[in-house]
Structure formats: structure tokens, C-alpha cells
Amino acid sequence: MARTLLPTPLQLAYQDWEWGIFLHFGIRTFYEGHKDWDGKAMSPSQFLPTELDCDQWAAVAEAAGAKYMVMTAKHHDGFANWPSKYTDFSVANSSWRGGKGDVVREYVDACRRHNLKVGIYYSPRDWSNPNYENEKAYDDYFINQISELLIPYGKIDILWFDGCGSAGHRYDWERICGAIRGMQPEILIFGIGDPDFRWVGNELGLAPVPLWNTVSRAPFAMDSNDSAELAVPTWLPAECDCRMRLTNWFYSDADERTVKSPEELMGLYYYSVGRGCNFLINIGPDRRGLLPDKDVRNLLAWARERDRRFRQPLRSLADWSVGADGLSWELNFAEPTLIDHVVLQEDLNAGEHARAFCIDCNPNHLKTWIRLWQGENIGHKAICSFPPLAVRRLRVRVTDCDGALAMRAMDVFKV
């Protein structure tokens, strides 16, 4: 039998965070209509948020139930949201805060005040740097800037590497990631290099079915068909990133009408977290330096409905009777009870072993069972929803299993 692959404690913790807020904010916020790789010049003098309030960002995330945030410290354009010594293209050369401002500092401190894990986005590709094609010189620059982010600000929980624009470039990842882990031994790295979790493969908030935690390849970036081939199968949980607005990652005046509704956000929650994948929803702070009002309203309305649906199960794991094979569970109700969701979780401390499962019901002591749901992976979480039905008996069976299965949760809801 193949060796069971297990997550690290940090990976387990990350999967329990389930979802977070992505924040694209920087020089592009102040240049309406500019796009990635368009080559248009931008000046630090235009970076001038009038009401920057990172506590507003963090308070909204906390109120919505997010467990982490990820903010762009440096996007592909190369603009540094902190006063970097290694580029003139930074907040230090703006008039904001008299040239003494530091968005990263304000963001990190706000995360900690609001009990959020701290994530920093850093684009390896930097089209403002003339030494990009000089691999050794650029690696030096890369490590120098990362050091500015990982040493002065205390513990950083996530370093989020965007692979976009890096296809074909050779970074010395062993050197770079060795330096990163030397500075922050408990950091989680996303995407490329020496990752602890992977990109799901799209920017739509949609996880595929099935979605396994153990993979041999991981997708690279939207602008490339490449995927990173791993030396051996590796536990590498996935994350779905998605825009709150249809088109732009950074704030734009043009797309307020496209802000996702609470209902659409709920659907994406089912398509991501409900399939065992973390969900990272992007909201671009506006030119004031605040999360836009409509985005906040819809996010919080979704959070209230999500909490209403899943706050209190009708039955939980302790209420089920487990079969002799350890792969089937049965639940009996005293009278017909209306249900429409079953939420399953494996105990991933023991690895991921369910390869197929089904949920059946018996509405009123029938001789046969009626199929409600059939699926493949359970993993961190499987949200199984179906039209409401009054049942007397409910059964969960794992029909394909490759090891010693342990269940963490088996909750029944009527939402």
C-alpha cells in the first residue's frame, strides 16, 4: 500500500481558515484604465489615498468571518507599498504621509488588532526593474526586497507568489525560498517556488470535482499553460481566488454595477469551500483607501446568510451510528424531519482517504434507500445540498477508500 501523505500542522491550520480577503491596492488604484503589462508609465506622485484606513479593511474582514487577508505589497508594476531601499518606485517617493508612509506597516498592524492572519502578496515578475533578465542580479533584488517584508514587520503567515509573467524565467528558488524560510520558519508560501498550497487553476472561485489534496502537478499562472511538476506526490491544498467585481482586481470606477451579490458569493462559497478548497475573495480598496461601500454591504450580507445557514446543525457526528466496516454511518429521526444539507469533513490528521461516497435517505420506513448525493472527495469539507426532504433515516457510505478513514464532522442542516 502506498504511503499515506499527511499535511503539516501549518497546512491543516490554513485549511481550517477556509476563506480570506484579497486586497489589490497600489499605484494602479490611482490610474483608471491601466492594465497589467500595458507598459504605461505611472508616477509615485499619483499615489495619494485621502483616507487610508487599514482598520476599516480588517474590521470588515473580521465582521464577515474571514480568518486571513492577503495584500499586494508589490504587484507586477513593481510599485512598493512600503519604503523599499531597493527601488525609487515606492510610497517613499509620494507625498502621502509626507513621504514617510508605509501601507504594509499599517496593514500588518490592523490585521493583528482584528485577529486576522497576515498575508503578503509579492509579484516575482517586476516590469519596472531593468535587471529582470539578469537572473543573478534580479535574484539579489528579489531576496533584498523580501527581506524588507519578512524581517521588520514581525510574523507573516502567508507569502503569496503570483506566477503571472514569470513563465520561462529561471529564479534560484532553492536560494530564494531558503532565505524566506530562514527569516520566517512558520510561513506558508503560495503558488510557486517551494509552495505549501497551490492555485486551483482559475480566477473564478470555482474548484473542480474531484479536488484532491495530494497532487503531482500544480498549475502555474493564467498567462501560461505550464504547470509545476513536483518531484514526488505532495500534500498541497488548493485556493480559489476570485474578484468581487467582474473585471478589475484594482479599484475602478467603471465596474461598480458588477459587484457580486450575496447570492453569487454564497454560490462561490459552495463551489470552493464546499468542495474542500480555500476561497480568497478580492476587494480593491478605492482611492480614498477604503473598501467600497457596495462591496462591503454585499460581503456582510453574504456573511450573515452563511452564518444563519450553518450556525447550528440539527444533528452532528456524535448522533450517528457507525457500521462495523467503519465506512458507513446511519442516523435515525424520531419523526420525519426536513433536511437539505449534509456537511462532511475528514480528519485530515490521518490523511485523505475517501475516494467516493454517497448519501441515502429513507423518507418513511421504506424498504429501499433513496439516493440524495453521490460524490468523490470529502477532504477538508464537502457541502452536500439538495432540495428539502422530510426523512426518517439517513445514511452516509464511503464506497471507495484507500486507507484508515477518520471522520471529523458529519453535520445535518435545514437551512
N, C-alpha and C positions, 0 to 999 in steps of 0.2 A: 504494500500500500504506500502511496506517495506520502511524503512528509507533510503534515499539516502546517500551513503557513499561518503565523499569528501576527496581529498588529502590535505595534509598540504602545505603551501607555499614552504617549502623546497623540498617536493616531486615534486611539479609542476616544480620548477626550475631544479631539477635533470632531469626530463623527457625532458625538453627543451634543456639540454646539448646534448642529443641524443647519442653521442659516445665519447669514450676516448681511451687513450693508456695505456696498462698494461705493466709494466716493471718488469720482473723477473731478479734480479741481486743480487749476494751474493757469498758466499763461493762456491756454486755449479758451478758457472760460471767457476771456475778455476780447476774443477775436471771433465774432459771429461769422459763421460760414466756413471757417478754416477746417480742413480735413487732414487726417493722417497722410503723410507723405506728399502733401501738395507743394512743398518747397517754399511756401510763402514766408517772408520774413516776419518775425514778431519781436517786439522790444520789451524788455523787462519794465520799462517805464509805464506800460499799459496795465501792469498788474496792480490793481488798486481796489480791493474789496472794501466797501464803505462800512460794513457792519459785521465783519468776520466774527462768528461765534461758534467755535467748535463744541461748546457745551450744548448748543441747540442741536447739533448733529447727534451727539451722544445721547442726549435726553430723549430724542425721538426714537433712536435705536433701542434704548433701554425700555421705553414705554411699549414698543412694538414686540418686545420679547427676543430681539436679536441678542446673540451671545458674543459676536465679534464684528469688527469693522476693518476694512482694508482701504487705505487712502493712497492716491497716487503721490508719492514723494517725487518721482521723476517719470514723465511719460516719454514717448518716442521723440518728442521735440527737444528733449534734453534740459528743459527748464527745471531747476531745482527749487523745491518748495521749502528749502532750508538754506542758510547762508553757507554754501559749499565753498571751500578754499580752492577747488579744482576747476571751477568754471566761473566766468563772469555772467553767465546766463542764469541768474537766480534772483530770489527775493531781495538779496542784499543790494542789488542794483535797481530796485524800485523805490518809489517814495513812500510806499506803505510802511507804517510804523517808523517813518524816518530812516528807512533802510536798515533798521535793526530788528525787523520782524522775523519770525520763524514759525511757519504754518505747522511743520512737523511737531515742534515742541508743544504748541497749543493743542494740536490734535491728540498727541500721546497723553498729555495730562488730562484732557477731557475724557478719554476712554477710561482711564483709571478712576476718575471721580464717579463714573457711571457703571462701574463693574463690567466693562467690556474688554475682551481680549484685543490686543493691539496688532493690527496687520499693516504692513507697509508694502505698497506696490513699487517696484523698480523695473523700468524697461531696460533690459540689456542693450537693445539697439538704441543708439543715440545719434540722430542725424544732425545734431549741432556740433558734434566732435569731429574735427578734421583728421584725427588719428585712428578712426574706426577700422580702416583697412590694415593698419599696423598692429598685428594681433598682440604682440608683447606689450607695446605701449598702451594699447587700449585695455588690456587686462590689468595693467598697473592702475590706470584711471578707474576702472570698474571697482577694484578692491579698495582703492583710496576712498571713493565715494561711499561704498557700502560700509566702510569703517566709520565714516562720519555719521551714519544712520544707526549702526549697531552698538556703538560704544557710549555716546553721551546721553542717550535717552532711556537708559535702563532696559528692563526686559522687554524684548519684542517677541511676540508669539508667532507671527507669520511673516515670512518674506515671500512676496508674490511676484514671480518672474513671468512676464508676458513674452511668449515666444515669437510674437508677430515681428517680422522684419529681420529675424536672426537666422533664417534658413540659409545654409551654405557657409555661415561664418563659424570659424573654429575658436571657441573660447577654451581656455585651460580650466575646465570645470573642476578637475581634481584640486588645483591650486585655489581657485575661487571659493569653492564650497568648503575646502579645508579651512580657509581663513574664516569663513562665515561661522562654521561650527566651533572654531576656536574662540570666537568672540561671543557666540550665543549658543551654548551646547544644547539648549532645550527649544531651539527654534524649529518651526515647521516650514519647509520650503515647498512652494507650489510650482508646478509646471515643468521646468527644465533644469538641467544641472544634476543635482542629486535630490530628486523630489521625494517628499513624504506623502503628497497627494497630487492628483492629476486633474487635468482639464477633461471634461466629459466629451468634448469634440464639437460643440456648437455653442452659440451665444444666445440661445433661445429659451434657456431654462428647462430644457427637455432631456431627461435621462432615457436611454434606450432600455428595452427589455429583451433579454435579461441584462442586469448590470452587476458584474462580479467585482469583488474587492481585490482579487488576485488576478494580475494580468501579466502578459509577456511583452506587450507593446502599449505605448501611450501616445495619443495624438499630440501634435506639436503646436500648431497655430492656424488661425483662419486663413492666412495668406499662403499656406503651404499644404501640400498633400502628404508631407513627411510625417512619420511618427517615430518616436524614440524606441528603438529595440532594446529591451532590458536584458542584461546578461543571464538572468535566471528569472523564473516567475516570482513576482514580488507583490506583497500586500501594498496596494496603492489606491486608497479610496478616491472617489471622484467628486468633483464640484461642478455644478451648473452655474455659470454666470449669465446675467440677463439684464437688459436695460429696462428701467422703469418707463422710459419713453421710447417710441418706436425706432428712431433713427440715431440719435446722438448719445454718446457717452458723457461728454461735457455738456454743461447747460447751453441751451439755445432758446431764443425767443420763439422759434418757428414751430416747436412741436408740443406745446402745452396741451393741445387738443388730443394728443396721442398718449397721454398719461394712462397707464394701465388702471383698470377699475379694480375694486376689491374682489369682484368675482373672478377676473382674469388672474389676479395674484393667487387666489385660492386654487385655481386650476393648476398654476405652475408649481405651487407647493405640493400638490398631489403628484405631478409629473416629475418632481425632483426628490424631495424628502420622502414622499410616498413610495418611491422606487429605490430608496437606500442611498440617495445622493445628497450631498450638501447643496444648499441654494444660496447664491450670492446675488442680491438684487441691487443694481446700481441706481443711485440718485445723484445727479450732478448739482452740487451747490451753485447758487446763482451768483450774479456779480456783486450782490451785497455781501456774499459769503455765508448765506443761509440756505437751508434746504427749502425748495419752493413750496408754497402753501398747498397747492393741489396735490402734489406728490405726497406730502405729509398726511393730508386728510385721508387719501386713499390707502396709504400704508397702514395707518392706525385703524381705519375701518376694517381692513382685512384682518389685522391682528385681533381685534375684538371678536370677529366672527370665528376665527381659528380657535381662539381660547374657549369660546362658547361651545364649539363642536366637540372639542377634545379634552375639556377640563375634567369631566367626571365620567368614567366608564360605568356601564350597567353591571358588567362582570369583568374580572381580571384573572390573571394566571392561576391564582390560588383556588379559584372556583371550579376549575376544570379537573376532570378525572383523566389520568394518563393511562394509555393502554400498556399491555405487557411488553410490547415491542419498543416502547419509548418513542414511537413515531406517530402516535395518534392520540387525540385528546377529545373528550366528549363533555358537553355542557348541557344540563337539564334545567328547564324553567318550570316553575310550579304551574304556570298557566301560559297561554300563548302571549308572547312578548314581541313587540315591534322592534326590529333592529334594521340597520342599514350600513354599518361599518364593522369590520374586524381589523384590528391593527396588530400585526405580529412583529416581533423582534427576536432575532437570535442573540444569545450571549456570545459576543464575538471574542471574549477572553478565551473561548475554546476553539476559535476559528469559525469559518463559514462552511457549513456542511449541507444545508438544504439545497437541492438542485431542482426540485419540483414539489409542488404542494397543491392541495385543493381544500375547499371549504364546502361542506354539505349541510343541509338542514332537513329537519323533519317537522313540517308545519303542525301536524296534529296526530301523532302516533301512527303515521303511515307505515306500511311495511317496507317501503323503499325510501332511499335518501334522494334529495333533490340538490343538484349542483348549483352553488351560488357563485363560486370563484375558482379559477384554476390559474396557477402562476408558476414561475420558475424560482428566481432568487427571493429569499426573505432578507438575509443580511441584517444591516442596521435597522431597517424598518420597511415594512410592506403595508401600505394603507389600502385595504381591500374594501371598496364601496360598491353598493348595489341598491336597486330600488327597495324601498321599505317592505318588509315582510314580517308577519307575525309567526314566530316559531316556538315549538316546544322543546326541540332538541337541536343541538348544533355540534358539528364535528369538524375538526381540522386533522388532515393527514399529510404527512410528508411522504411522498411517493417515490422519491429518489434522493438518496442521502449517501455522502461519501466519507462519513466519519462519525465520531461521537457527538451527536447533536445536543446542544443545550439551548433551551428557550429562556429568554429574558422577560418577554411580555406577550400577552395574548388578551387584548382588551376588546370588549364588545360595546358598541355605541348605538344609540338612536339620536342622530344629530338634527 
